[in-house]
Amino acid sequence: MAKQIISASEMERYGYCPLSWYLDLRGIDAEGDEVNTGVEKHKVIGDSLKNLLVEEEKSRETSTTLMTIIGLIMTVVTIALIILWLSTDVLRQNMGVILLIIGIGWMLIASFFLYKLLLSTEKIDQLRDDYKLG
């Protein structure tokens, strides 16, 4: 059996719809209700891909907003503790311990959100790989 040369346009067609490529290779014209159903399914899949990209952008915006809000909350808490420290002798004596606890808390919270962001990014990458979006 001789090998058939496949052109780049045929490969593109195969990438778009393997069944359409196969039928054309066999000389079968694509017509009828099945073709219309296939076109509709392609449109639905295309819309879901667009939705994936929109959700990906929303995820990035949400992550940025969330991290900004957490940073502002931590800043306010730190300023409040500094004000308390300046106002009493007991807090002045325990300042090192308090700052250590605050630092550890910041690191734990930052680690948690970085982990969540990593999971989100991996999920989006997996979806992009499933749809072969690059």
Long-range contacts (C-beta under 8 A, 24 or more apart in sequence): 16-42, 17-42, 49-131, 49-133, 52-124, 52-127, 52-128, 52-131, 52-133, 53-133, 56-124, 56-128, 59-120, 59-124, 63-113, 63-117, 63-120, 66-113, 67-113, 70-109, 70-113, 74-106, 74-109, 77-102, 78-102
